[in-house]
Amino acid sequence: MEQDFHKREHDKFIPMTSITSGGGVQVKSDVYYYTDQMVNIGFIGYPEKGDWVLVDAGLPHAAPEIKSVVVDRFGKGSKPAAILLTHAHFDHVGGLADLIEEWDVPIYAHPKELPYVRGEKSYPKPDSSVEGGLLAKIADLYPNEPIDLGNAVQALPEDHQVPHLDGWKWIHTPGHTPGHVSFYRESDRLLFSGDAFITVRQDSFYRVLMQTAEVNGPPRYFTTNWDEAFESVRKLVKLEPRVVVSGHGVSMKGEKLTKGLNKLVEHFADIAVPDHGEYVDKGNNLYH
């Protein structure tokens, strides 16, 4: 019954979408992402080889869409070797419960994220008082309760290698959540940043709808430690990524990405951190 309760809480419909919803982008021959309303779901692996992994699982009720993409890209009956989680907010784990009913595959997350996918701990409530646009104002609608997937979820390896993905590593990028991670391939400097930084102003209804491309900090209404968020952005910028697939917004590359990231680091307090909110000014303000 407890698992059913958490699943019901995550079944809330979120009244937001974008012009890219229902579409996908092939970033590299083995990297593809699909947009579910306004959140991105990654697929890493060559279609012709059939061995691939899923990155995050979208909003509630995303499972049928994910399965449809899988059939189109990898063929009927295909399933991932593993599911990787950048973090466990409701819009990144929404399809998990339904997917693992059909797919008996391991799910990996950072150790500090495990309580939120094992039914042990709720995230802090989203902050609807935070400075920002309409999507911040309706943040009370967003679930913060854990899902309970039990031992189906395990910790990422301590050596930072990514299961089933040669040449990739995971990077701990907390701030948005305690156990947030990003995934990076050094050979072509491709980065899945999750919500450590994103490429849209996520609290703005219009910018999300139109998917206005701009490097931005993590979603304001769900970020609880801005000092850690700043340090995570600095860590990722030092990698000098050439291509980024973020949790929200369109993929970005080249000079626009580089300039946007440098600007974000230099002006983090002005660009990313809200002027007011429940979780603002609770740290050491390293970003000033």
LUMGUDREN-389296 format. One line per 5 residues: number of its first residue (from 1); for each residue y, x, z negated of N, C-alpha, C, CB. Coordinates in steps of 0.1 Angstrom, whole numbers, plus 2048, in hexadecimal, padded with zeros to 3 digits. Glycine has a CB too. Example, Ala and Ser with C-alpha at 12.3 -4.5 7.8 and 13.67 -1.06 7.14 Angstrom:
2
1 = 7C7,884,7B2,7D3,87B,7B2,7DF,884,7B2,7D3,871,7A6  7EA,880,7B9,7F5,889,7B9,800,881,7B1,7FA,88D,7C7
This chain:
288
1 = 7F4,808,800,800,800,800,80D,809,800,800,7F7,7F4  80C,814,7F9,818,81D,7F8,81B,822,806,815,829,7EF  811,826,80E,813,82B,81B,819,820,824,806,831,821  813,814,823,819,809,82A,827,806,827,810,7FC,828  82B,807,81A,839,805,817,842,80F,81E,83B,806,807
6 = 83E,81C,81D,847,826,823,847,824,832,841,834,820  83C,820,838,83C,81D,846,846,812,84A,82E,81A,84B  846,807,841,84F,7FC,843,85D,800,842,84C,7F1,839  860,809,838,86E,80E,837,872,815,843,86F,817,82B  869,81D,84A,86D,824,855,86D,81C,862,863,830,857
11 = 869,80F,861,868,807,86D,876,800,870,85E,7FC,86B  880,804,868,88D,7FE,86A,892,802,878,897,803,860  898,7F8,87F,89E,7FB,88C,8AC,801,88B,89F,7EE,895  8AE,80C,892,8BB,812,891,8C3,80E,89D,8BA,822,890  8CF,807,89C,8D6,802,8A7,8DF,80C,8AE,8E0,7F7,8A2
16 = 8D8,816,8B4,8DF,821,8BB,8D6,826,8C6,8E3,82C,8B2  8DC,829,8D2,8D4,82F,8DD,8DE,838,8E5,8CE,824,8E6  8D9,83D,8F0,8E1,846,8F8,8DE,844,907,8DF,855,8F4  8E6,849,90F,8E3,847,91E,8D7,84F,922,8F0,84B,926  8D3,859,91A,8C7,861,91E,8BA,85B,918,8C9,86F,91A
21 = 8BB,850,910,8AF,84B,90A,8A5,847,914,8B3,83F,901  899,84A,912,88E,847,91B,88C,850,926,890,839,921  894,85B,926,892,865,931,88F,873,92B,89F,867,938  88B,87C,934,887,889,92F,88C,894,938,878,88A,92F  88C,8A0,932,892,8AC,939,888,8B7,938,89F,8B0,934
26 = 884,8BD,944,87C,8C9,944,885,8D5,943,873,8CA,950  885,8DC,938,88E,8E7,935,888,8F4,93B,890,8E9,926  87B,8F6,939,873,901,93F,866,8FA,945,870,90C,935  85F,902,94C,852,8FC,951,849,8F7,946,84B,906,95A  84A,8FD,93B,841,8F9,92F,849,8F3,924,83A,905,92A
31 = 855,8F0,926,85D,8E9,91B,864,8DD,921,868,8F4,916  862,8D2,91A,867,8C5,91E,86C,8BD,912,85C,8BD,926  876,8B5,913,879,8AD,908,87D,89F,90D,886,8B3,900  87A,895,904,87C,887,907,885,881,8FD,86E,87F,907  88E,879,901,898,873,8F7,894,865,8F4,8A6,873,8FE
36 = 891,863,8E7,88E,855,8E1,89B,850,8DB,882,856,8D7  8A2,847,8E1,8AE,841,8DD,8B9,84C,8DC,8AD,83A,8CF  8B9,854,8D2,8C3,85F,8D0,8BD,86B,8C9,8CF,85A,8C9  8B0,86C,8CA,8AA,878,8C4,8A0,87E,8CD,8A3,874,8B6  89F,88B,8CD,896,892,8D7,888,896,8D1,89D,89F,8DC
41 = 87E,895,8DA,871,898,8D7,86C,8A2,8E1,867,88B,8D7  867,8AE,8DC,863,8B9,8E4,854,8B9,8E8,867,8C6,8DE  852,8BE,8F4,844,8C0,8F9,843,8CE,8FE,840,8B6,904  83B,8D7,8F8,83B,8E5,8FC,82C,8E8,901,83E,8EF,8F0  82B,8EC,90D,81F,8EF,913,81F,8EC,922,813,8E7,90C
46 = 817,8F3,92A,816,8F1,938,80E,8E5,93B,810,8FD,93F  813,8DB,943,80B,8CF,947,7FD,8D2,94D,813,8C7,950  7FD,8DC,955,7F0,8DF,95C,7E5,8E5,953,7F2,8E8,968  7EA,8EB,947,7E0,8F2,93E,7DB,8E8,934,7E7,8FE,938  7E3,8DE,931,7DE,8D3,927,7DF,8D7,919,7D0,8D0,92B
51 = 7E2,8E3,915,7E4,8E7,907,7F2,8E7,903,7DD,8F5,904  7F6,8DE,8FA,805,8DD,8F8,807,8D8,8E9,80B,8D3,901  813,8D9,8E5,817,8D4,8D7,823,8CA,8D8,81A,8E0,8CE  824,8C2,8CE,82F,8B8,8CD,838,8BD,8C3,829,8AA,8CA  845,8BC,8C5,84F,8C0,8BB,857,8B3,8B7,859,8CA,8C1
56 = 855,8AF,8AB,85A,8A3,8A5,855,896,8AC,86A,8A3,8A7  858,88B,8A6,851,87E,8AA,85A,872,8AB,846,87B,8A1  867,875,8AC,871,86A,8AF,873,860,8A4,86C,863,8BB  879,855,8A8,87C,849,89F,870,841,89D,887,841,8A6  871,837,893,866,82E,892,863,827,89F,86A,823,887
61 = 856,824,8A1,851,81E,8AD,851,827,8B9,858,811,8B0  853,834,8B7,854,83D,8C3,846,840,8C9,85A,84A,8BF  83B,83E,8C1,82E,842,8C6,82A,83D,8D4,824,83D,8BC  82C,830,8D8,829,82C,8E5,830,834,8F0,82B,81E,8E7  83D,837,8ED,845,83F,8F7,840,84D,8F8,854,83F,8F3
66 = 83D,853,8ED,837,860,8ED,82A,861,8F5,835,866,8DE  822,857,8F2,815,857,8F9,816,855,908,80C,84C,8F4  820,84E,90C,823,84C,91A,828,859,921,82E,841,91C  830,860,91A,835,86D,91F,829,877,920,840,873,916  820,876,916,814,87F,917,80C,87C,923,80C,87D,90A
71 = 809,86F,926,801,86C,931,808,871,93E,7FF,85D,932  815,86F,93F,81C,873,94B,81C,882,94D,82A,86E,94B  81D,889,942,81F,898,943,812,8A0,942,828,89D,938  809,89B,939,7FC,8A3,937,7F0,89C,93B,7FC,8A6,928  7F1,88F,93E,7E5,888,943,7DF,87E,939,7DB,891,947
76 = 7D8,875,93D,7D2,86B,935,7C8,871,92B,7CC,85F,93D  7C8,86D,91F,7BF,872,915,7C3,87F,90E,7B2,874,91B  7CE,885,913,7D3,891,90D,7D9,88F,8FF,7DD,898,916  7D8,899,8F7,7DF,899,8EA,7E3,8A7,8E6,7D5,893,8DF  7ED,8A8,8DD,7F2,8B6,8DA,7E8,8BE,8D2,7FF,8B5,8D3
81 = 7E9,8CB,8D2,7E1,8D3,8CA,7E7,8D2,8BB,7E1,8E2,8CE  7F4,8CF,8BA,7FA,8CE,8AD,807,8C7,8AF,7FC,8DC,8A6  80C,8C2,8A3,81A,8BC,8A3,822,8C4,89A,819,8AD,89E  82E,8C9,89E,837,8D1,896,843,8C9,892,83B,8DE,89E  847,8CA,886,852,8C3,881,85E,8CC,87E,84F,8BA,874
86 = 86A,8C9,883,876,8D1,87F,879,8CC,871,881,8CE,889  878,8BF,86E,87A,8BA,861,875,8AC,861,889,8BA,85D  876,8A5,855,86F,898,854,878,88C,853,866,899,848  885,88D,857,88D,881,857,887,876,860,89B,884,85C  88A,86A,85D,884,85E,863,884,85F,873,88A,851,85F
91 = 88F,865,878,890,865,887,889,870,88D,89F,865,88B  881,878,885,879,883,88B,86B,881,888,87E,890,885  867,878,87F,859,875,87C,855,867,87E,857,879,86D  85D,85F,885,85B,851,886,84E,84D,88D,866,84B,88E  849,855,896,83D,851,89D,830,857,897,83E,856,8AC
96 = 832,860,88D,826,867,888,81A,85F,883,82B,870,87D  81D,855,87B,813,84D,875,80A,847,880,818,842,86C  810,841,88A,809,83B,895,802,845,89E,812,833,89E  808,851,8A0,802,85B,8A8,7F5,861,8A2,80C,866,8AB  7F5,863,895,7EA,86A,88F,7DE,860,88D,7ED,870,882
101 = 7E1,853,88F,7D6,84A,88F,7CD,84C,89B,7DB,83B,88F  7D3,851,8A6,7CC,853,8B2,7C9,862,8B4,7D3,84E,8BE  7D2,86A,8B0,7D1,879,8B2,7CD,87F,8A5,7DE,87F,8B8  7C1,885,8A5,7BD,88D,899,7C1,89B,89B,7AD,88B,896  7CE,89E,898,7D3,8AB,89B,7DC,8B0,88E,7DC,8AC,8A8
106 = 7DD,8BD,88C,7E4,8C1,880,7F3,8BF,882,7E1,8D0,87D  7FA,8BD,878,809,8BC,878,80E,8C7,86F,80E,8AE,873  818,8CE,873,81E,8DA,86C,82C,8D8,868,81C,8E7,874  830,8DC,85C,83E,8DB,857,840,8E6,84D,841,8CD,851  84C,8E9,84A,84F,8F3,840,84A,8EE,832,85F,8F6,840
111 = 846,8F7,82A,841,8F3,81D,84B,8EA,815,83E,8FF,814  858,8ED,816,862,8E5,80F,864,8D7,815,86F,8EC,80E  85E,8D5,820,85F,8C8,827,853,8BF,824,861,8C9,836  848,8C5,81E,83C,8BE,81C,83D,8B2,813,831,8C7,817  845,8B2,808,846,8A6,7FF,84B,89A,807,84F,8A9,7F4
116 = 853,89C,811,859,890,818,84F,88A,823,865,895,81F  844,891,825,83A,88B,82E,82D,889,827,838,895,83A  82D,88B,81A,821,888,812,824,87D,808,81C,895,80B  82F,876,80A,832,86B,801,836,86E,7F3,826,862,800  83A,87B,7F1,83D,880,7E4,84C,87F,7E0,838,88E,7E2
121 = 854,87F,7EA,863,881,7E6,86B,87B,7F1,866,890,7E4  876,874,7ED,87F,86E,7F7,88B,878,7F9,885,861,7F2  890,878,805,89C,880,808,8A8,87A,800,89F,881,817  8B2,882,7FD,8BF,87C,7F8,8C3,871,802,8CA,887,7F6  8CA,867,7FD,8CE,85C,805,8D8,861,80F,8D4,850,7FD
126 = 8D8,85B,81B,8E3,85F,825,8F0,85B,820,8E0,859,833  8FA,862,823,908,860,81E,911,858,827,90E,86D,81A  912,84B,825,91A,843,82E,929,845,82B,917,835,82D  92C,84C,820,93A,84E,81D,940,85B,823,93C,850,80D  937,862,82A,93B,86F,830,946,86C,83B,92F,876,836
131 = 94F,876,83D,959,875,847,952,876,855,963,881,846  955,86D,85E,94E,86D,86B,94F,860,872,940,871,86A  948,85E,87D,949,852,885,940,847,880,946,856,893  93D,83E,889,936,831,886,928,834,882,936,828,892  921,83E,888,913,840,884,912,846,876,90D,84A,88E
136 = 91D,84C,871,91D,850,863,91F,844,85A,928,85B,861  928,83B,85E,92B,82F,856,91F,826,854,936,827,85D  915,826,85D,90A,81D,85C,8FE,825,857,906,817,869  900,831,851,8F5,839,84C,8EC,833,842,8FB,846,847  8F2,829,83B,8E9,822,831,8DD,81B,837,8F1,817,829
141 = 8DE,819,845,8D2,813,84C,8C7,81D,84D,8D7,80E,859  8CA,82A,84C,8C0,834,850,8B6,836,844,8C6,841,854  8A9,835,846,89F,837,83B,89F,845,836,891,833,840  89E,847,829,89C,854,823,88F,855,81C,8A8,857,81A  887,84B,81C,87A,84B,815,870,854,81C,874,83D,814
146 = 867,85A,814,85C,862,81B,852,85A,822,856,86B,810  84B,860,82C,83F,85B,831,833,862,82A,83E,85C,840  828,85C,82A,81C,862,823,811,864,82D,818,858,817  811,870,832,806,874,83B,7FC,87D,835,80C,87B,847  7FD,87F,827,7F3,886,820,7F1,894,825,7E7,87F,820
151 = 7E4,898,826,7E1,8A6,82A,7E0,8A8,839,7D3,8A9,824  7E5,89D,840,7E6,89F,84F,7F1,8A9,852,7E9,891,856  7FA,8AB,849,805,8B4,84B,802,8C1,842,813,8AE,847  804,8CC,849,802,8D9,842,80D,8E2,844,7F5,8E0,846  80E,8ED,83C,819,8F6,83C,818,8FF,848,81A,8FE,82F
156 = 824,902,84E,824,90C,859,820,919,853,833,90D,85E  81A,922,85C,815,92F,857,820,938,851,80E,937,862  81D,93F,846,827,947,840,82C,953,848,821,94D,833  825,957,853,829,962,85B,833,95D,866,81D,968,862  837,951,866,841,94B,86F,83C,949,87D,84D,954,86F
161 = 82F,94B,87F,829,948,88C,828,939,88E,81B,94F,88E  828,934,89A,827,926,89C,819,923,8A2,832,921,8A6  811,91A,89A,804,917,89F,803,912,8AD,7FE,90D,896  7FA,918,8B5,7F7,914,8C3,803,917,8CD,7F5,905,8C3  80D,91F,8C8,817,923,8D1,81A,932,8D0,825,91B,8CE
166 = 813,93A,8D9,815,948,8D9,824,94B,8DD,80B,94F,8E3  829,955,8D7,837,95A,8DA,842,952,8D3,839,959,8E9  83E,947,8CC,848,93F,8C5,848,943,8B6,846,930,8C7  853,941,8AF,854,943,8A0,85C,937,89B,85A,950,89C  859,934,88E,861,92A,887,86B,931,87E,858,920,87F
171 = 876,92B,87D,881,930,875,886,926,86B,88D,935,87E  886,92A,85E,88B,920,854,89A,91F,855,887,926,845  89E,913,857,8AD,910,859,8B1,904,851,8B0,90D,868  8B1,906,843,8B4,8FB,83A,8C3,8F7,83A,8B0,8FF,82C  8C6,8EC,833,8D3,8E7,832,8D3,8D8,836,8DD,8EF,83C
176 = 8CE,8D5,842,8CD,8C7,845,8C2,8C1,83D,8C9,8C6,854  8B7,8C8,83B,8AD,8C5,831,8A8,8D2,82B,8A0,8BD,838  8A1,8D2,820,89D,8DE,819,893,8E6,822,896,8DB,80C  88A,8DF,829,880,8E6,831,882,8E5,840,872,8E0,82D  88E,8E4,844,890,8E3,853,88D,8F0,859,89F,8E0,855
181 = 886,8F0,865,883,8FC,86D,887,8FA,87B,874,8FF,86C  889,905,882,88C,905,890,881,90E,896,89A,90B,893  87F,90C,8A3,874,913,8AA,87A,91B,8B6,869,90A,8B0  876,928,8B7,87D,932,8C0,873,93A,8C7,887,93B,8B8  875,93B,8D5,86D,944,8DD,876,950,8E2,867,93C,8E9
186 = 873,95C,8DD,87C,967,8E0,87C,96B,8EF,877,973,8D8  870,969,8F6,86F,96E,904,87A,968,90D,862,96A,909  87E,95C,90B,889,956,913,894,950,90A,883,94B,91C  893,954,8FD,89E,94F,8F4,8A0,940,8F4,8AB,957,8F7  895,939,8F4,895,92A,8F4,894,926,8E5,88A,924,8FD
191 = 89C,91D,8E2,89D,918,8D4,89C,909,8D3,8AA,91D,8CD  893,904,8CA,893,8F6,8C6,89A,8F7,8B8,884,8F0,8C5  8A6,8F2,8B8,8AE,8F3,8AC,8AC,8E8,8A2,8BD,8F4,8AF  8A5,8DD,8A6,8A4,8D2,89D,8B2,8CC,89A,89D,8D5,890  8B5,8CA,88E,8C2,8C5,889,8CA,8D0,882,8C1,8B9,880
196 = 8C6,8DC,883,8CD,8E7,87D,8DB,8E8,883,8C6,8F5,87E  8DC,8E7,890,8E8,8E4,897,8E4,8DB,8A3,8F0,8F0,89C  8EC,8D3,8A8,8E9,8C9,8B3,8F4,8CA,8BE,8E8,8BB,8AD  8F1,8C3,8C9,8FA,8C5,8D4,901,8B8,8D7,8F2,8C9,8E0  904,8B0,8CD,90C,8A4,8CE,913,8A1,8C0,903,897,8D2
201 = 91D,89A,8C0,924,896,8B4,91C,88A,8AF,933,893,8B5  912,88C,8A6,909,881,8A3,90E,876,89B,8FD,888,89B  91A,877,894,91F,86C,88D,928,863,896,927,871,881  92B,867,8A2,933,85F,8AB,92B,856,8B4,93C,869,8B4  92D,849,8B3,926,840,8BB,928,843,8CA,92A,831,8B8
206 = 934,845,8CE,937,847,8DD,930,853,8E2,946,846,8DF  932,85E,8DA,92D,86B,8DF,91E,86B,8E0,932,877,8D6  917,865,8D6,909,863,8D7,905,85B,8E2,903,85D,8C9  90B,850,8E4,908,847,8EF,909,84E,8FD,911,83B,8EF  914,855,8FF,916,85C,90B,910,86A,90C,925,85D,90E
211 = 90A,86F,900,904,87C,8FF,90E,887,903,8F8,87D,908  91A,886,8FE,925,890,901,920,89E,8FB,932,88C,8FA  91F,8A8,904,919,8B4,900,923,8BD,8F9,913,8BB,90D  920,8C1,8ED,928,8CA,8E5,920,8CF,8DA,935,8C3,8E0  921,8DC,8D7,91A,8E2,8CC,920,8DD,8BF,91A,8F2,8CD
216 = 918,8D8,8B6,91D,8D2,8A9,913,8D6,89E,91E,8C3,8AA  918,8D4,892,910,8D6,886,905,8CB,885,918,8D7,87A  8FE,8CC,87A,8F3,8C2,878,8FA,8B4,875,8EA,8C6,86C  8F2,8A9,877,8F7,89C,874,8FD,89B,866,8EC,891,875  90A,897,865,911,898,858,90B,88F,84D,91F,894,85B
221 = 907,883,851,903,879,847,8F6,87C,840,902,86B,84D  8EE,886,846,8E1,889,840,8E0,898,83B,8D6,886,84A  8EB,89F,83C,8EB,8AD,838,8F0,8AF,82A,8F4,8B6,842  8E8,8B5,822,8EB,8B5,813,8EF,8C3,80E,8DF,8B0,80C  8ED,8CD,816,8F1,8DB,811,8F8,8E2,81C,8E5,8E3,80C
226 = 906,8E2,81C,90E,8E7,827,90E,8F6,827,91C,8E2,826  90C,8FD,81B,90C,90B,81B,8FF,910,822,90B,910,80C  8F4,90A,81F,8E7,90D,826,8E8,90A,835,8DB,906,820  8EE,8FF,838,8F0,8FB,846,8F7,905,84E,8F7,8ED,847  902,90B,848,90A,915,84E,902,922,850,916,918,846
231 = 8FA,926,846,8F2,932,847,8E8,930,852,8EC,935,839  8E2,924,853,8D8,922,85D,8DE,923,86B,8D2,914,85B  8EA,91D,86D,8F0,91F,87A,8F3,92D,87D,8FE,917,87A  8F8,935,874,8FA,943,876,8EE,94B,87A,901,94A,869  8E3,947,873,8D6,94D,876,8D2,94B,885,8CB,948,86C
236 = 8D3,93E,889,8CF,93B,897,8D9,940,8A1,8CF,92C,898  8E5,941,89E,8EF,947,8A8,8EC,956,8AA,8FD,945,8A3  8E7,95D,8A0,8E4,96B,8A1,8D9,96D,8AB,8E0,971,894  8D1,963,8AD,8C6,964,8B7,8CB,964,8C6,8BC,959,8B5  8D7,960,8C7,8DD,95F,8D5,8D5,957,8DE,8E0,96D,8DB
241 = 8D2,94A,8DB,8C9,942,8E3,8CF,940,8F1,8C6,935,8DC  8C7,940,8FB,8CC,93D,909,8CA,92E,90C,8C4,945,913  8C0,927,906,8BE,919,908,8BB,913,8FB,8B2,917,913  8C1,907,8F9,8BF,900,8EC,8BB,8F1,8EF,8CB,900,8E3  8B0,8ED,8E8,8AC,8DF,8E8,8AE,8DB,8D9,89D,8DC,8ED
246 = 8B8,8D2,8D7,8BB,8CE,8C9,8B5,8C1,8C6,8CA,8CE,8C6  8B5,8BD,8B9,8B0,8B0,8B5,8B7,8A4,8BB,8AF,8AF,8A6  8C4,8A6,8BD,8CD,89B,8C3,8D6,8A2,8CD,8D5,894,8B8  8D8,89B,8D8,8E0,8A0,8E3,8D9,8A6,8EE,8EA,8AB,8DD  8DF,8AA,8F9,8D9,8B0,905,8D6,8BF,903,8E2,8AE,911
251 = 8CD,8C4,90A,8CA,8D2,909,8D6,8DA,90F,8BD,8D6,911  8D8,8E6,90A,8E4,8EE,90F,8DF,8FC,911,8EF,8ED,904  8E7,903,91A,8E3,911,91D,8F0,918,922,8D8,912,928  8EF,925,923,8F9,92D,929,906,92F,921,8FC,927,936  911,930,928,91E,933,922,923,928,919,928,936,92D
256 = 920,91C,91D,925,910,915,91E,910,908,922,903,91D  911,914,908,90A,914,8FB,90F,920,8F2,8FB,916,8FE  910,92C,8F8,915,937,8F1,922,935,8EB,915,944,8FA  92C,930,8F3,939,92E,8EE,939,923,8E3,942,92A,8F9  931,919,8E5,930,90E,8DB,92B,913,8CE,928,903,8E0
261 = 921,91B,8CE,91B,920,8C2,924,92A,8BA,90D,928,8C5  92B,933,8C2,934,93C,8BB,940,934,8B5,93A,946,8C6  944,92A,8BC,94F,921,8B6,94A,91A,8AA,954,917,8C1  93E,915,8AA,939,90E,89E,938,917,892,92A,909,8A1  934,924,894,933,92D,889,941,930,884,92C,93A,88D
266 = 94A,933,88D,958,937,889,960,92B,882,95F,93C,895  95D,91F,886,964,914,881,95B,909,87B,96D,90D,88D  951,90E,874,947,905,86F,94D,8FA,866,93C,90C,867  956,8FE,85D,95C,8F4,854,964,8E9,85B,966,8FC,84A  96A,8ED,866,972,8E3,86E,969,8DA,877,97D,8EA,876
271 = 95F,8E0,87D,957,8D9,887,94B,8D2,880,951,8E3,891  945,8D8,877,938,8D2,872,93A,8CB,865,92E,8DD,870  941,8D1,85B,941,8CB,84E,94C,8C0,84D,945,8D6,844  947,8B4,848,951,8A9,847,95C,8AC,83C,949,89D,843  967,8A5,83E,972,8A7,834,96E,8A2,826,97F,8A0,83A
276 = 966,898,826,962,892,819,954,88C,81B,96C,887,815  94D,88A,80F,940,885,80F,939,889,803,938,88A,81C  92E,882,800,927,885,7F3,921,893,7F2,91B,87B,7F2  91E,899,7FD,917,8A6,7FC,920,8B2,800,90B,8A6,805  92D,8AE,802,937,8B9,806,93C,8BF,7F9,943,8B3,80E
281 = 93F,8CC,7FA,945,8D4,7EF,93C,8D5,7E2,953,8CE,7EB  92F,8D5,7E5,926,8D6,7D9,920,8E4,7D9,91B,8CC,7DA  923,8ED,7E3,91E,8FA,7E3,929,905,7E1,917,8FD,7F0  927,910,7E6,930,91B,7E5,93A,91C,7F0,929,928,7E4  939,913,7FA,942,912,805,942,920,80D,950,90F,801
286 = 937,924,811,935,931,818,93B,92F,826,927,935,819  93D,923,82A,942,921,838,951,922,839,93D,914,83D  958,923,82E,967,925,82E,96B,933,830,96D,91F,821
